[in-house]
Amino acid sequence: MAAVLFVNINGTELYGWQAGLAHGLFFLPNLVRHLFDGDVLFKATNCTTGYHVAWWIATIGSCIGWLVDATFSFMKASVFVGSDKE
Protein backbone atom coordinates (compact mmCIF):
# COMPACT_ATOMS: atom_id res chain seq x y z
CA MET A 1 0.00 0.00 0.00
CA ALA A 2 2.83 2.40 0.85
CA ALA A 3 4.44 1.69 -2.52
CA VAL A 4 1.28 2.90 -4.25
CA LEU A 5 0.87 6.00 -2.09
CA PHE A 6 4.44 7.24 -1.67
CA VAL A 7 6.69 5.67 -4.30
CA ASN A 8 4.82 5.79 -7.58
CA ILE A 9 7.54 6.26 -10.23
CA ASN A 10 6.93 8.68 -13.09
CA GLY A 11 8.81 7.65 -16.25
CA THR A 12 9.44 11.24 -17.42
CA GLU A 13 10.60 12.85 -14.16
CA LEU A 14 14.34 13.18 -13.40
CA TYR A 15 15.22 11.44 -10.12
CA GLY A 16 18.27 11.92 -7.88
CA TRP A 17 19.93 9.79 -5.22
CA GLN A 18 17.26 10.40 -2.56
CA ALA A 19 14.60 8.93 -4.84
CA GLY A 20 16.96 6.04 -5.57
CA LEU A 21 16.95 5.14 -1.88
CA ALA A 22 13.16 5.31 -1.69
CA HIS A 23 12.63 3.37 -4.91
CA GLY A 24 15.15 0.73 -3.86
CA LEU A 25 13.48 0.23 -0.48
CA PHE A 26 10.15 -0.38 -2.22
CA PHE A 27 11.64 -2.49 -5.03
CA LEU A 28 9.83 -5.73 -4.22
CA PRO A 29 6.32 -4.24 -3.84
CA ASN A 30 6.80 -2.22 -7.03
CA LEU A 31 8.10 -5.31 -8.85
CA VAL A 32 4.96 -7.23 -7.86
CA ARG A 33 2.82 -4.30 -9.03
CA HIS A 34 4.80 -4.28 -12.31
CA LEU A 35 4.05 -7.97 -12.86
CA PHE A 36 0.30 -7.24 -12.73
CA ASP A 37 0.42 -3.87 -14.51
CA GLY A 38 3.24 -3.33 -17.01
CA ASP A 39 2.83 0.46 -16.81
CA VAL A 40 4.06 0.49 -13.20
CA LEU A 41 7.82 1.05 -12.98
CA PHE A 42 10.06 -0.51 -10.33
CA LYS A 43 13.07 1.60 -11.38
CA ALA A 44 13.14 5.07 -12.92
CA THR A 45 14.16 5.40 -16.55
CA ASN A 46 15.22 9.07 -16.35
CA CYS A 47 17.72 9.33 -13.49
CA THR A 48 21.21 10.33 -12.40
CA THR A 49 24.25 8.17 -11.63
CA GLY A 50 23.64 8.84 -7.94
CA TYR A 51 20.17 7.37 -8.37
CA HIS A 52 21.61 4.15 -9.82
CA VAL A 53 24.12 3.78 -6.98
CA ALA A 54 21.55 4.52 -4.25
CA TRP A 55 18.93 2.31 -5.94
CA TRP A 56 21.28 -0.69 -6.04
CA ILE A 57 22.37 -0.20 -2.42
CA ALA A 58 18.79 0.12 -1.18
CA THR A 59 17.51 -2.71 -3.39
CA ILE A 60 20.18 -5.15 -2.21
CA GLY A 61 19.64 -4.11 1.41
CA SER A 62 15.88 -4.42 1.06
CA CYS A 63 16.08 -7.87 -0.53
CA ILE A 64 18.48 -9.09 2.17
CA GLY A 65 16.12 -7.71 4.80
CA TRP A 66 13.13 -9.50 3.27
CA LEU A 67 15.10 -12.77 3.09
CA VAL A 68 16.31 -12.51 6.70
CA ASP A 69 12.79 -11.70 7.89
CA ALA A 70 11.31 -14.60 5.92
CA THR A 71 13.99 -16.97 7.25
CA PHE A 72 13.38 -16.01 10.88
CA SER A 73 9.61 -16.18 10.39
CA PHE A 74 9.98 -19.67 8.94
CA MET A 75 12.27 -20.71 11.80
CA LYS A 76 9.79 -19.43 14.39
CA ALA A 77 6.92 -21.23 12.67
CA SER A 78 8.83 -24.52 12.42
CA VAL A 79 9.83 -24.35 16.10
CA PHE A 80 6.23 -23.64 17.07
CA VAL A 81 4.85 -26.46 14.93
CA GLY A 82 7.50 -28.92 16.12
CA SER A 83 7.09 -28.08 19.82
CA ASP A 84 4.26 -30.59 20.38
CA LYS A 85 6.47 -33.61 19.55
CA GLU A 86 7.71 -34.35 23.07
C-alpha positions as CSV (number, residue, x, y, z in Angstrom):
1,M,0.0,0.0,0.0
2,A,2.8,2.4,0.8
3,A,4.4,1.7,-2.5
4,V,1.3,2.9,-4.3
5,L,0.9,6.0,-2.1
6,F,4.4,7.2,-1.7
7,V,6.7,5.7,-4.3
8,N,4.8,5.8,-7.6
9,I,7.5,6.3,-10.2
10,N,6.9,8.7,-13.1
11,G,8.8,7.7,-16.2
12,T,9.4,11.2,-17.4
13,E,10.6,12.9,-14.2
14,L,14.3,13.2,-13.4
15,Y,15.2,11.4,-10.1
16,G,18.3,11.9,-7.9
17,W,19.9,9.8,-5.2
18,Q,17.3,10.4,-2.6
19,A,14.6,8.9,-4.8
20,G,17.0,6.0,-5.6
21,L,17.0,5.1,-1.9
22,A,13.2,5.3,-1.7
23,H,12.6,3.4,-4.9
24,G,15.2,0.7,-3.9
25,L,13.5,0.2,-0.5
26,F,10.2,-0.4,-2.2
27,F,11.6,-2.5,-5.0
28,L,9.8,-5.7,-4.2
29,P,6.3,-4.2,-3.8
30,N,6.8,-2.2,-7.0
31,L,8.1,-5.3,-8.8
32,V,5.0,-7.2,-7.9
33,R,2.8,-4.3,-9.0
34,H,4.8,-4.3,-12.3
35,L,4.0,-8.0,-12.9
36,F,0.3,-7.2,-12.7
37,D,0.4,-3.9,-14.5
38,G,3.2,-3.3,-17.0
39,D,2.8,0.5,-16.8
40,V,4.1,0.5,-13.2
41,L,7.8,1.1,-13.0
42,F,10.1,-0.5,-10.3
43,K,13.1,1.6,-11.4
44,A,13.1,5.1,-12.9
45,T,14.2,5.4,-16.5
46,N,15.2,9.1,-16.3
47,C,17.7,9.3,-13.5
48,T,21.2,10.3,-12.4
49,T,24.2,8.2,-11.6
50,G,23.6,8.8,-7.9
51,Y,20.2,7.4,-8.4
52,H,21.6,4.2,-9.8
53,V,24.1,3.8,-7.0
54,A,21.6,4.5,-4.3
55,W,18.9,2.3,-5.9
56,W,21.3,-0.7,-6.0
57,I,22.4,-0.2,-2.4
58,A,18.8,0.1,-1.2
59,T,17.5,-2.7,-3.4
60,I,20.2,-5.2,-2.2
61,G,19.6,-4.1,1.4
62,S,15.9,-4.4,1.1
63,C,16.1,-7.9,-0.5
64,I,18.5,-9.1,2.2
65,G,16.1,-7.7,4.8
66,W,13.1,-9.5,3.3
67,L,15.1,-12.8,3.1
68,V,16.3,-12.5,6.7
69,D,12.8,-11.7,7.9
70,A,11.3,-14.6,5.9
71,T,14.0,-17.0,7.3
72,F,13.4,-16.0,10.9
73,S,9.6,-16.2,10.4
74,F,10.0,-19.7,8.9
75,M,12.3,-20.7,11.8
76,K,9.8,-19.4,14.4
77,A,6.9,-21.2,12.7
78,S,8.8,-24.5,12.4
79,V,9.8,-24.4,16.1
80,F,6.2,-23.6,17.1
81,V,4.9,-26.5,14.9
82,G,7.5,-28.9,16.1
83,S,7.1,-28.1,19.8
84,D,4.3,-30.6,20.4
85,K,6.5,-33.6,19.6
86,E,7.7,-34.4,23.1
